[in-house]
């Protein structure tokens, strides 16, 4: 049992809010030590179940539930008429819902298949690039947005993401699903045990996140609802669920949807071993990434020096990996108190490449200017040797990151 798993370790806090013993001195550590801490912290995502109170990413029950959800997606892929897979969340979770939905829709386009995925993010598409915290607390708004999106559909698989099992916006959507189980199959993704789901009352509602989860658990046995909630250990920076919570969310969404696509389009079966193999592939990816710790350390040092000098860090990306740069840039504002000019992301092709629901949003202000042309016009003329620019692109299946 690790220290954070002890019932005596910060007992009043759920896992997602606890401090991580591995990173106690991260605020005073040099860049190389920070990278080592993050490596050890990320490795915790894939540690095996120790027989304690917490499920892990590779626990039998988690893998089994992932299989069942993937099978539900497969059914919709094989018969998409009047059906939809909706991924939803607030902040980081909503951005990752967008990333998964748009990415797998692109794969369906290549196959000339009916598009079945869509996403909801609290605050709308502007929340892809800016912090929109007020809508996260609106359970009624969440339910209304889901109801409007699914009007006329006869079968909806809804995947609601809330790392801390706490977002009222998602609770409202899950509550709607539970009222109409003849249409909706609700899936909850989060990283706390269910008894740590938020029990505080939600203004204007007769339910809490905790009561919604309790109701879902009653329906788990009949496969009318699903809960995927492995503990991935506390975050490197306490409560910053954009970090490991974000990584684990992306892993789970990718594994569920990839397994479903493989089954639907290659006539293979969704098996326990296949799911474990997919998750272990991400474990290997994390290990390969940190094998380049010298390069990562150099980037951390360069970016840190730029920000300390009041200069900027920019991601200049191509293709799908550019979206990750946009997401990371948007996350730095609410999580670390950055100004929108401190860390920015740009994507070749802009909104046409992004393929978001609301289309171009440049009329909302400069922070929504995301094309390479915007970078060349607005940013490049003002750069000097103290700024850091990272180029993000894929080559032969590998994601590359260069600093200039």
Secondary structure, DSSP 8 states (H G I E B T S, - for coil): --GGGSTTSSTTS-GGGS--GGGTTGGG--HHHHHHHHHHHHHGGG----SSS---TT-HHHHHHHHHHHHHHHHHHHS-TTEEEEEEESTHHHHHHHHHHHHHHHHHHHTT----EEEEETT-GGGGTS---GGGG-HHHHHHHHHHHTTT-SEEEEEEE-TTS--HHHHHHHHHHHH-TTTEEEEEE-SS-GGGS--S--TT-S--HHHHHHHHHHHHTTTSEEEE-------SSTT-TTTHHHHHHHHHHHHHHHHHHHHHHH-----HHHHHHHHHHHHHHHHHHHTTHHHHHHHHHHHHHHHHTT--EEEEE-THHHHHHHHHHHHHHHHH---TTTEEEEETTHHHHH--TT---GGG-GGG--BHHHIIIIIGGG--TT-EEEEEEEETTEEEEEE-
